[in-house]
């Protein structure tokens, strides 16, 4: 376990209140890791993970528990990563932290809960299906080269996670457990903890609650072969997309190389600032004058 704990809050100008504490755990696995036979499995895992643990077997929904303790909880499944985070009143922090950590140490993920969480995933899919920005994002992904992860159906629904796997003889519950074991390993996790406490106190909390997370010898996924997956004839053209809600917009989309190693210089933020500039001589100012 490698620890980097920030304690000089005033130097970094962090808004750290003695009344609130927060934690975020990022897992280096997202929808790109979904097996082909179960699109959306990572999204289902996000919902299944926080439904009790071996230590807290009678635990109710974690987000409800956190809200009852004066806090908020959120989880997001991205393409390459998944993020789980909560903040809570400091008086309840260690209690919530203990429950939270156990979801990554030994989650229950019972088969009886799966139907309920599948229904939740289906509901989120139906909501996303009427969201024009999400529909457009999925459409752009469909323009990627065949066999690349951008073409995956990342939301998942009952069709992709129940009907099709069952028809193919795939046990979705066993696949879900295997997916967790393969991807949720300590060496692929990053933990950030923020609380009004000393280094020693924070280190003690982290070691007490997170050292038991299993570390397995599965390799990190390598997506570098897909850096040019939008160099396709279908991408470089004009597409007219029919929206759900009435709107008339023009979007120009570029395919860029991976910029992960350039995060400190923020090249996209610089480009975005230049494109959004409305001053004299800017792109927008020039277009408005035509």
N, C-alpha and C positions, 0 to 999 in steps of 0.2 A: 504494500500500500504506500503510495506516494502522497504526502500531504503538503498543500500550499494553503495556508489559512491567512486571510487578510485581517489585520487587527487595527491598522492605522486608518481608521475611517475618515478622520478629518483631512488627512493628506490626500485621499482619493475622492473626497467630497461625496461620499456615499450617504444616503439618507437612512441611517440606521437608528431606529427608535427603540428605546428599552422596552416598549410595550409590545413590539412585534418581532417575530423571528421568521425566517424563511429558509427553504431548502429546494434545490433543483437537482435532479439526477438525469443525466443525458446518456442514453444507450446508443452505441454506434451501430444501430440496426434499424431499418425502416422498411417502407413498402417495397423498395428495390430488392429486399431479401425474400419477398413472398415466393413460395414455391409455385411453379406453373400450374399445378393441379388445384390450387386454392387461392386465387387472387383476392386480396383484402385480408389475408390471414393476420398480418401484423396489426391491422386496425382492430380485428376481433381480439387479439392478444392484449391490446391496450385496455379493452373493456374487461376482459377476464382476469387480468393480473391483480386488480385491486378489489377482488371479491373474497376477502378473507385469506388467512394464512394458517399454517400449522400451529403457530403459537397463539394466534387470536382467532380461533375457529368460529366463535360466535359473533365475529365482528360484522357490524352493519356496513352499509355503503360508506366508504371512506370519505367521500366528498361531503356527505351529510354529517358525518362525525366532525369533520374539520369546521364546517359551518357552525355547528353547535358550540364549537370552542372559539368562535369569533374570528374564523379565518376563511380562506378561499383555496380551492384546489383546481388544477387544470392538468390535462394530459394531451399531448399532440403527437401523432404519428406522421413523421415527415418521410421524405424519400430515402435518405441515407441514415437518419437518426430518429430517435423517439425521445420525447422529453416529458418528465413527470415532475410536477412542482406544487408546493403549497406554502402558504404563509398562515400564521396563527398567532394568537396572543402568547407572549413568552411564557406565561404561567402554565400553558398547556403544551409547550413546544416539545419537551422530551417525551411526553406520553404519545403525542402524534408521531414524533420521529421514530419511536420504537415500532409503532404499527406500520408506518410507511416502509421502514427498512425491511421488515419481514416479508413484504410482497416480492422483494428481490432475493431474499434468502430462501424462503420456502413457501411460495404461494399455494393456495388450495387448488384453484382452478377446477372446481368440481364439474363433472359432466352435467349435473342437474342445473347448473347455472348457465350452461351454454345456450339453451333455447332462449332464455331471457335476454342474454347479451346479443344473440343473433338478431332478435327483434329490435334491439336498440340500434345496431349497425344498419339494419334495413331502414329504420326510421330516418337515420342520418343520411343515408343514401338518397331517400326520397326527397329530403329537404335540399340536398346538394343538386339533385337533378333539375330543380327549378331555379337554381342560382346561376345567373348568366356568367359571372366571372369564373366560377368553378367549371361550368360547361366548356367555356373557352379554353381553360387550362387543360382540360382533358382532351379537347380537340387538338390542341397544339401537340400534346404528347403523342397523339395518334399519327402524327406526321413523321415521327422518328423512324429510323431504319428498322426493318424487321429483326426480332431477336434482341433488341435493346430494352433496358428496364423502363425507359420512358413510356413505352407502349403498354405497360402493365395497367390493369384495372385496379387502382389502389384503394378505392373506398370499400369495395366488397359489398355484397348483399346476400340475401338468402339463396339466390340463384347460383352465385359463384362459391358460396361457402357451405351450402347444404345440398341443393338439388343436383348440381353437376358432379360434385365429389361422390355423392351417394350413388349416382348412376354409373360412375367409373369404378365403384368398389373401394373408394378411398375412405378410411376412417378419419374424419375431420378432427375428432377429439384427440386421437393419438398423434396426428400430425401437428396439432396445436402444442401439445406437450413437448414434442420433439423440437418444434420451432423455438420454444422458450429455452430449452436446454442448449440448443446450438448457438443461439444469438445473445442470450442474456448472461454473459460471463463478466466477472469483475474487471478483467483486463480491457474490456470494451466499454467501460462506464466512466463517466466523469461526474463528480459530486461537488456542488457548490453549496456552502452553508453560510448563512448570515444571521448573526445574533449579537446582542450586546453582552459579550462575554470575553474572557481572556483567551489567549491562545491555548493554554493548558486545558481550560474547560471545554473549548470546542474540539480539541484533539481527543479528549476523553470521550466526548459524545460520539464522534465519528468512529473511533475504534470500538467502542462498546456496541454500537448498533450496526456497523457496516462491514466489519472485518469478516463476518461469517458468510458474506456473499460468495457463492462458489466461483472458482476460477477454472475454466475448462480450456483445453488446448485446441480450440478451434481457431483457424486463421481469420484475420480480418478480411472482409470482402474487398476485392479490387475492381473499381469501376473505371480505371484509367483507359481500358480498351474502348470505352463508349464516349470518349471526349468529343468525337466528331459525329455523333449519331444523327444529327439533323442535316448532314450534307446529303440531302435527298431531293429528287425532282419535285416531290409533292410539297416540300417545305418552302422552297424559293419561288413562290408564286402568290397571286392575289386570291384570297378566299373570302367568299361572302357567306357570313354565318347568320342564320335566322335566330334572333333572341327570343326568350320567353316574354320579357317585358319590352315595351316599345323603347327603342333607343337608336340613335344614329352616331356611331363612333368610328374612328379610324385608329387602328393599332398597328404599329410597325414593330416586328419582333425579330431580334437578332439572335443567332446561335453563337455563343461565346465559349472559349476554352475554360477549363476549370480554373477558378480564381481562389481556391481555398488557401494556397500558400501566400496570397497577397492580401490577406484580411486586414493586416495592420495599416496598409496604405489606402484601403477602401477605394479601389478604382471605380467600382460601380457607383458609389456615392458621388465621386467627382464628375463622372459622365452624366449622372442624373441631375446634378446641380447645373451643369452647363446646358443641358437640354431643357430644363425647367426655367432657366433664366428668362425674364421678360424685359430686360433692359435694352437700351439702344444697341443695335448691332447683333443682338441675339437671334437665334433661329426663329423663335416665336415672333419677335418684333419684325423680322424680315418677312415672314409668311403673312402676318397681318397687314403688311403694307402692299401686298400683291392683290 
